[in-house]
Amino acid sequence: MNCKLCLQDRQLQNSHIIPEFFYKPAYDDKHRINVLSTLPTEKNRYAQKGIREKLLCEDCEQLISRWEKYVCDVFFGGVEIKISHDREKVVLQNIDYVKFKLFQLSILWRSSVATHRFFSMINLGHHEEKIRRMILKNDPGEPHKYGCIMMMIIDESKPVDSLILQPEFLKYEAHRLYRFTFGSMMWLYFVSSHTVYFAHKNMFMNESGEVIVFKRKMERINFIQKFAKELLGAGKLDP
C-alpha cells in the first residue's frame, strides 16, 4: 500500500495520529483509556491504546517521530527552554520553531488523511496536499501559514492533562478553524489562504521560538461543559 506521506508503495506502520505520550495521563492502572460517547446507542468502553491507522512507511514514521520526541521533551522535560507565566498566559521561549511547527502540522495533516470516525470532521481539502509537501520537505512555512493558537485548560489551577476530545470544525472570521483537545491544551488551527490578514496572527508561534499559551478555566469553556452535560443526561458520567 502507498504511504500517505511519501506516496511510495511500502509496508505501512500502525501510526498514531495523536502521539501516544499524550494519552498516558488518561490511562488507568490497567493501562486502559475510558472512551466516552454521548450517543445513546454507544456504550462507554475501554481502549488499550490511542487511535492508530496504517498510514505511514517506516521512513516517514521516523521523520515525524523526531518532531514528536522534541515536543515530548518540551512538555515533560528533556530540552532546555525558558518559561514565564502570569494569570492569563504561559510564555515559552527558545522553542525550535521548525520542529514544533512541523509537529503541529503533522497532527493536523494525519487527522485529515485518517479514516477513523474520531477524525471525521477534519477535512483539509486542497490544503491537505500543500501540508503534505511542507512536511515532506521539512518546511514549516511562515508563522501565519496554518498557524495554531494554543490554550491551556485549567481546573483548580492545574492543567487538565487527561482530556482528549474529538476534533471539530468551526468557522472564525472567514477562516476555517479546527479545534483539537489533548495534552492539557486546545490546539486551534487556522486553515485558509488568507491567514496573513488574520487580525490575531501574533498569537501564533513565531520564528524566534516564542510560544504564547493562553490559560482557560475548564468551567468557562462552553463546548467542554456542553459535552459533560450531555454525558450526564445520557447517564454516562458520574455527577
Short mmCIF file of the C-alpha atoms (twelve columns), coordinates in Angstrom:
data_MODEL
# 
_entry.id   MODEL 
# 
loop_
_atom_site.group_PDB 
_atom_site.id 
_atom_site.type_symbol 
_atom_site.label_atom_id 
_atom_site.label_alt_id 
_atom_site.label_comp_id 
_atom_site.label_asym_id 
_atom_site.label_seq_id 
_atom_site.Cartn_x 
_atom_site.Cartn_y 
_atom_site.Cartn_z 
_atom_site.pdbx_PDB_model_num 
ATOM 1   C CA . MET A 1   0.000   0.000  0.000  1 
ATOM 2   C CA . ASN A 2   1.107   3.563  -0.619 1 
ATOM 3   C CA . CYS A 3   2.415   5.637  2.260  1 
ATOM 4   C CA . LYS A 4   0.193   8.687  2.757  1 
ATOM 5   C CA . LEU A 5   3.216   10.979 3.114  1 
ATOM 6   C CA . CYS A 6   5.853   9.915  0.567  1 
ATOM 7   C CA . LEU A 7   3.260   8.177  -1.682 1 
ATOM 8   C CA . GLN A 8   5.603   5.226  -2.226 1 
ATOM 9   C CA . ASP A 9   4.370   1.630  -2.262 1 
ATOM 10  C CA . ARG A 10  5.808   0.379  1.028  1 
ATOM 11  C CA . GLN A 11  4.884   -1.618 4.080  1 
ATOM 12  C CA . LEU A 12  2.873   0.611  6.379  1 
ATOM 13  C CA . GLN A 13  3.274   1.078  10.111 1 
ATOM 14  C CA . ASN A 14  0.438   1.269  12.616 1 
ATOM 15  C CA . SER A 15  0.717   5.026  13.043 1 
ATOM 16  C CA . HIS A 16  -0.668  7.145  15.844 1 
ATOM 17  C CA . ILE A 17  -2.479  10.306 14.818 1 
ATOM 18  C CA . ILE A 18  -2.231  11.900 18.255 1 
ATOM 19  C CA . PRO A 19  1.087   10.755 19.806 1 
ATOM 20  C CA . GLU A 20  0.952   8.089  22.474 1 
ATOM 21  C CA . PHE A 21  2.605   10.263 25.139 1 
ATOM 22  C CA . PHE A 22  -0.476  12.496 25.215 1 
ATOM 23  C CA . TYR A 23  -2.644  9.500  26.130 1 
ATOM 24  C CA . LYS A 24  -0.551  8.439  29.130 1 
ATOM 25  C CA . PRO A 25  -2.245  10.739 31.709 1 
ATOM 26  C CA . ALA A 26  -5.612  9.238  30.708 1 
ATOM 27  C CA . TYR A 27  -4.623  5.608  31.355 1 
ATOM 28  C CA . ASP A 28  -5.879  3.834  34.469 1 
ATOM 29  C CA . ASP A 29  -3.797  1.366  36.495 1 
ATOM 30  C CA . LYS A 30  -4.604  -1.336 33.919 1 
ATOM 31  C CA . HIS A 31  -3.310  0.835  31.064 1 
ATOM 32  C CA . ARG A 32  -6.825  1.483  29.741 1 
ATOM 33  C CA . ILE A 33  -8.464  4.644  28.428 1 
ATOM 34  C CA . ASN A 34  -12.100 5.286  29.293 1 
ATOM 35  C CA . VAL A 35  -13.764 6.175  25.974 1 
ATOM 36  C CA . LEU A 36  -16.939 8.221  26.496 1 
ATOM 37  C CA . SER A 37  -19.638 8.898  23.927 1 
ATOM 38  C CA . THR A 38  -22.822 10.953 24.133 1 
ATOM 39  C CA . LEU A 39  -24.535 8.682  21.593 1 
ATOM 40  C CA . PRO A 40  -27.308 6.656  23.272 1 
ATOM 41  C CA . THR A 41  -26.515 3.649  21.058 1 
ATOM 42  C CA . GLU A 42  -22.850 3.555  22.042 1 
ATOM 43  C CA . LYS A 43  -21.763 2.355  25.459 1 
ATOM 44  C CA . ASN A 44  -18.767 3.660  27.369 1 
ATOM 45  C CA . ARG A 45  -15.815 1.389  26.721 1 
ATOM 46  C CA . TYR A 46  -12.123 0.956  27.441 1 
ATOM 47  C CA . ALA A 47  -9.246  1.064  24.954 1 
ATOM 48  C CA . GLN A 48  -5.694  -0.167 25.489 1 
ATOM 49  C CA . LYS A 49  -4.080  2.221  23.006 1 
ATOM 50  C CA . GLY A 50  -4.682  5.562  21.367 1 
ATOM 51  C CA . ILE A 51  -6.140  5.598  17.853 1 
ATOM 52  C CA . ARG A 52  -3.807  4.171  15.205 1 
ATOM 53  C CA . GLU A 53  -4.026  3.503  11.477 1 
ATOM 54  C CA . LYS A 54  -1.902  2.096  8.682  1 
ATOM 55  C CA . LEU A 55  -0.781  5.451  7.288  1 
ATOM 56  C CA . LEU A 56  2.998   5.801  7.031  1 
ATOM 57  C CA . CYS A 57  6.000   3.797  5.945  1 
ATOM 58  C CA . GLU A 58  8.845   3.294  8.408  1 
ATOM 59  C CA . ASP A 59  10.967  6.138  6.987  1 
ATOM 60  C CA . CYS A 60  8.113   8.659  7.192  1 
ATOM 61  C CA . GLU A 61  7.178   7.397  10.641 1 
ATOM 62  C CA . GLN A 62  10.755  8.075  11.759 1 
ATOM 63  C CA . LEU A 63  10.669  11.544 10.203 1 
ATOM 64  C CA . ILE A 64  7.619   12.552 12.228 1 
ATOM 65  C CA . SER A 65  8.756   10.740 15.382 1 
ATOM 66  C CA . ARG A 66  11.764  13.088 15.632 1 
ATOM 67  C CA . TRP A 67  9.417   16.067 15.968 1 
ATOM 68  C CA . GLU A 68  7.251   14.127 18.424 1 
ATOM 69  C CA . LYS A 69  10.290  13.354 20.545 1 
ATOM 70  C CA . TYR A 70  11.198  17.038 20.632 1 
ATOM 71  C CA . VAL A 71  7.688   18.130 21.655 1 
ATOM 72  C CA . CYS A 72  7.534   15.385 24.281 1 
ATOM 73  C CA . ASP A 73  10.749  16.812 25.754 1 
ATOM 74  C CA . VAL A 74  9.250   20.322 25.701 1 
ATOM 75  C CA . PHE A 75  6.153   19.138 27.606 1 
ATOM 76  C CA . PHE A 76  7.744   16.691 30.012 1 
ATOM 77  C CA . GLY A 77  11.374  17.794 30.304 1 
ATOM 78  C CA . GLY A 78  14.484  16.956 28.327 1 
ATOM 79  C CA . VAL A 79  15.103  20.140 26.375 1 
ATOM 80  C CA . GLU A 80  16.160  23.495 27.772 1 
ATOM 81  C CA . ILE A 81  13.555  26.198 27.282 1 
ATOM 82  C CA . LYS A 82  12.595  29.377 29.111 1 
ATOM 83  C CA . ILE A 83  9.167   29.570 30.771 1 
ATOM 84  C CA . SER A 84  7.394   32.564 32.277 1 
ATOM 85  C CA . HIS A 85  3.755   32.930 33.244 1 
ATOM 86  C CA . ASP A 86  1.095   35.092 34.816 1 
ATOM 87  C CA . ARG A 87  -2.635  34.663 35.475 1 
ATOM 88  C CA . GLU A 88  -3.551  34.870 31.806 1 
ATOM 89  C CA . LYS A 89  -0.841  33.021 29.934 1 
ATOM 90  C CA . VAL A 90  2.329   30.944 29.821 1 
ATOM 91  C CA . VAL A 91  5.150   32.089 27.538 1 
ATOM 92  C CA . LEU A 92  7.626   29.530 26.199 1 
ATOM 93  C CA . GLN A 93  10.892  30.757 24.686 1 
ATOM 94  C CA . ASN A 94  13.852  29.093 22.976 1 
ATOM 95  C CA . ILE A 95  11.488  26.693 21.193 1 
ATOM 96  C CA . ASP A 96  12.770  25.156 17.960 1 
ATOM 97  C CA . TYR A 97  10.316  26.756 15.531 1 
ATOM 98  C CA . VAL A 98  10.883  24.242 12.722 1 
ATOM 99  C CA . LYS A 99  10.421  21.117 14.865 1 
ATOM 100 C CA . PHE A 100 7.479   22.411 16.872 1 
ATOM 101 C CA . LYS A 101 5.598   23.825 13.888 1 
ATOM 102 C CA . LEU A 102 6.122   20.663 11.827 1 
ATOM 103 C CA . PHE A 103 4.838   18.648 14.769 1 
ATOM 104 C CA . GLN A 104 1.703   20.802 14.817 1 
ATOM 105 C CA . LEU A 105 1.246   20.388 11.065 1 
ATOM 106 C CA . SER A 106 1.749   16.625 11.265 1 
ATOM 107 C CA . ILE A 107 -1.135  16.261 13.747 1 
ATOM 108 C CA . LEU A 108 -3.443  18.313 11.545 1 
ATOM 109 C CA . TRP A 109 -2.454  16.507 8.351  1 
ATOM 110 C CA . ARG A 110 -2.629  12.982 9.818  1 
ATOM 111 C CA . SER A 111 -6.096  13.734 11.156 1 
ATOM 112 C CA . SER A 112 -7.231  14.725 7.662  1 
ATOM 113 C CA . VAL A 113 -5.874  11.607 5.914  1 
ATOM 114 C CA . ALA A 114 -7.080  9.261  8.676  1 
ATOM 115 C CA . THR A 115 -10.285 7.288  8.091  1 
ATOM 116 C CA . HIS A 116 -11.220 6.696  11.741 1 
ATOM 117 C CA . ARG A 117 -14.549 8.316  12.625 1 
ATOM 118 C CA . PHE A 118 -12.935 10.146 15.560 1 
ATOM 119 C CA . PHE A 119 -11.315 12.428 12.960 1 
ATOM 120 C CA . SER A 120 -14.314 12.618 10.630 1 
ATOM 121 C CA . MET A 121 -14.690 16.393 10.996 1 
ATOM 122 C CA . ILE A 122 -11.141 17.080 9.780  1 
ATOM 123 C CA . ASN A 123 -11.160 17.570 6.017  1 
ATOM 124 C CA . LEU A 124 -8.470  19.923 4.743  1 
ATOM 125 C CA . GLY A 125 -9.452  19.762 1.080  1 
ATOM 126 C CA . HIS A 126 -6.715  21.130 -1.197 1 
ATOM 127 C CA . HIS A 127 -4.731  22.243 1.863  1 
ATOM 128 C CA . GLU A 128 -4.090  18.575 2.657  1 
ATOM 129 C CA . GLU A 129 -1.698  18.211 -0.289 1 
ATOM 130 C CA . LYS A 130 0.017   21.527 0.487  1 
ATOM 131 C CA . ILE A 131 0.689   20.479 4.060  1 
ATOM 132 C CA . ARG A 132 1.861   17.023 2.946  1 
ATOM 133 C CA . ARG A 133 4.541   18.657 0.794  1 
ATOM 134 C CA . MET A 134 5.567   21.013 3.603  1 
ATOM 135 C CA . ILE A 135 6.027   18.065 5.976  1 
ATOM 136 C CA . LEU A 136 7.959   16.018 3.430  1 
ATOM 137 C CA . LYS A 137 10.277  18.967 2.699  1 
ATOM 138 C CA . ASN A 138 10.763  19.910 6.373  1 
ATOM 139 C CA . ASP A 139 9.207   23.270 5.543  1 
ATOM 140 C CA . PRO A 140 7.244   24.779 8.478  1 
ATOM 141 C CA . GLY A 141 6.166   27.805 6.462  1 
ATOM 142 C CA . GLU A 142 5.704   31.290 7.855  1 
ATOM 143 C CA . PRO A 143 4.027   31.615 11.273 1 
ATOM 144 C CA . HIS A 144 0.669   32.636 9.789  1 
ATOM 145 C CA . LYS A 145 0.636   29.692 7.357  1 
ATOM 146 C CA . TYR A 146 -1.597  27.108 9.044  1 
ATOM 147 C CA . GLY A 147 -0.888  28.806 12.353 1 
ATOM 148 C CA . CYS A 148 -2.018  27.266 15.610 1 
ATOM 149 C CA . ILE A 149 -3.165  29.069 18.770 1 
ATOM 150 C CA . MET A 150 -2.626  27.064 21.951 1 
ATOM 151 C CA . MET A 151 -4.775  27.375 25.077 1 
ATOM 152 C CA . MET A 152 -4.129  25.534 28.330 1 
ATOM 153 C CA . ILE A 153 -7.197  24.031 30.026 1 
ATOM 154 C CA . ILE A 154 -7.084  24.699 33.777 1 
ATOM 155 C CA . ASP A 155 -9.141  23.147 36.574 1 
ATOM 156 C CA . GLU A 156 -8.485  24.425 40.109 1 
ATOM 157 C CA . SER A 157 -5.199  25.965 38.915 1 
ATOM 158 C CA . LYS A 158 -3.922  22.662 37.456 1 
ATOM 159 C CA . PRO A 159 -3.716  21.658 33.771 1 
ATOM 160 C CA . VAL A 160 -6.310  19.076 32.723 1 
ATOM 161 C CA . ASP A 161 -3.998  16.604 31.008 1 
ATOM 162 C CA . SER A 162 -6.283  13.550 30.756 1 
ATOM 163 C CA . LEU A 163 -8.904  15.060 28.437 1 
ATOM 164 C CA . ILE A 164 -8.916  14.042 24.765 1 
ATOM 165 C CA . LEU A 165 -11.957 15.134 22.747 1 
ATOM 166 C CA . GLN A 166 -12.994 14.596 19.152 1 
ATOM 167 C CA . PRO A 167 -11.526 17.316 16.894 1 
ATOM 168 C CA . GLU A 168 -14.077 19.730 15.489 1 
ATOM 169 C CA . PHE A 169 -14.502 22.032 12.512 1 
ATOM 170 C CA . LEU A 170 -15.537 25.646 13.155 1 
ATOM 171 C CA . LYS A 171 -15.541 28.979 11.347 1 
ATOM 172 C CA . TYR A 172 -13.926 32.123 12.700 1 
ATOM 173 C CA . GLU A 173 -13.712 35.455 10.853 1 
ATOM 174 C CA . ALA A 174 -13.971 33.786 7.412  1 
ATOM 175 C CA . HIS A 175 -11.238 31.284 8.320  1 
ATOM 176 C CA . ARG A 176 -11.636 27.537 8.656  1 
ATOM 177 C CA . LEU A 177 -10.762 26.553 12.210 1 
ATOM 178 C CA . TYR A 178 -10.048 23.057 13.512 1 
ATOM 179 C CA . ARG A 179 -10.148 22.583 17.269 1 
ATOM 180 C CA . PHE A 180 -8.242  19.732 18.928 1 
ATOM 181 C CA . THR A 181 -8.265  18.958 22.655 1 
ATOM 182 C CA . PHE A 182 -5.398  16.884 24.049 1 
ATOM 183 C CA . GLY A 183 -2.268  17.275 26.153 1 
ATOM 184 C CA . SER A 184 -3.994  19.752 28.551 1 
ATOM 185 C CA . MET A 185 -4.434  22.067 25.557 1 
ATOM 186 C CA . MET A 186 -6.849  23.291 22.985 1 
ATOM 187 C CA . TRP A 187 -4.992  23.469 19.666 1 
ATOM 188 C CA . LEU A 188 -6.763  25.903 17.335 1 
ATOM 189 C CA . TYR A 189 -5.583  25.526 13.736 1 
ATOM 190 C CA . PHE A 190 -6.432  28.262 11.237 1 
ATOM 191 C CA . VAL A 191 -6.660  26.871 7.720  1 
ATOM 192 C CA . SER A 192 -7.230  29.283 4.855  1 
ATOM 193 C CA . SER A 193 -5.316  31.027 2.092  1 
ATOM 194 C CA . HIS A 194 -5.609  34.452 3.712  1 
ATOM 195 C CA . THR A 195 -4.388  33.969 7.304  1 
ATOM 196 C CA . VAL A 196 -1.725  36.602 6.560  1 
ATOM 197 C CA . TYR A 197 -4.572  39.073 7.120  1 
ATOM 198 C CA . PHE A 198 -5.773  37.424 10.343 1 
ATOM 199 C CA . ALA A 199 -6.061  40.141 12.996 1 
ATOM 200 C CA . HIS A 200 -4.635  37.949 15.765 1 
ATOM 201 C CA . LYS A 201 -1.782  36.223 13.936 1 
ATOM 202 C CA . ASN A 202 0.617   37.494 16.612 1 
ATOM 203 C CA . MET A 203 -0.885  34.716 18.772 1 
ATOM 204 C CA . PHE A 204 0.764   32.070 16.589 1 
ATOM 205 C CA . MET A 205 4.216   30.735 17.447 1 
ATOM 206 C CA . ASN A 206 6.867   32.984 15.891 1 
ATOM 207 C CA . GLU A 207 10.134  32.144 14.167 1 
ATOM 208 C CA . SER A 208 12.180  33.400 17.114 1 
ATOM 209 C CA . GLY A 209 10.880  30.421 19.101 1 
ATOM 210 C CA . GLU A 210 8.309   32.127 21.311 1 
ATOM 211 C CA . VAL A 211 5.017   30.367 22.016 1 
ATOM 212 C CA . ILE A 212 2.213   32.076 23.936 1 
ATOM 213 C CA . VAL A 213 -0.132  29.610 25.658 1 
ATOM 214 C CA . PHE A 214 -3.301  31.244 26.948 1 
ATOM 215 C CA . LYS A 215 -4.928  29.880 30.113 1 
ATOM 216 C CA . ARG A 216 -8.628  28.990 30.085 1 
ATOM 217 C CA . LYS A 217 -10.614 27.671 33.048 1 
ATOM 218 C CA . MET A 218 -12.440 24.472 32.183 1 
ATOM 219 C CA . GLU A 219 -15.730 25.628 33.699 1 
ATOM 220 C CA . ARG A 220 -15.714 28.579 31.281 1 
ATOM 221 C CA . ILE A 221 -15.126 26.517 28.131 1 
ATOM 222 C CA . ASN A 222 -18.606 26.099 26.706 1 
ATOM 223 C CA . PHE A 223 -18.086 23.097 24.456 1 
ATOM 224 C CA . ILE A 224 -16.495 21.063 27.277 1 
ATOM 225 C CA . GLN A 225 -19.344 21.930 29.656 1 
ATOM 226 C CA . LYS A 226 -21.870 21.015 26.954 1 
ATOM 227 C CA . PHE A 227 -20.174 17.645 26.436 1 
ATOM 228 C CA . ALA A 228 -20.193 16.951 30.189 1 
ATOM 229 C CA . LYS A 229 -23.901 17.840 30.465 1 
ATOM 230 C CA . GLU A 230 -24.738 15.530 27.544 1 
ATOM 231 C CA . LEU A 231 -22.831 12.677 29.204 1 
ATOM 232 C CA . LEU A 232 -24.671 13.307 32.468 1 
ATOM 233 C CA . GLY A 233 -28.004 13.391 30.648 1 
ATOM 234 C CA . ALA A 234 -27.190 10.080 28.978 1 
ATOM 235 C CA . GLY A 235 -26.240 8.547  32.344 1 
ATOM 236 C CA . LYS A 236 -22.653 8.029  31.185 1 
ATOM 237 C CA . LEU A 237 -20.890 10.271 33.689 1 
ATOM 238 C CA . ASP A 238 -20.963 10.435 37.462 1 
ATOM 239 C CA . PRO A 239 -22.102 13.821 38.805 1 
# 
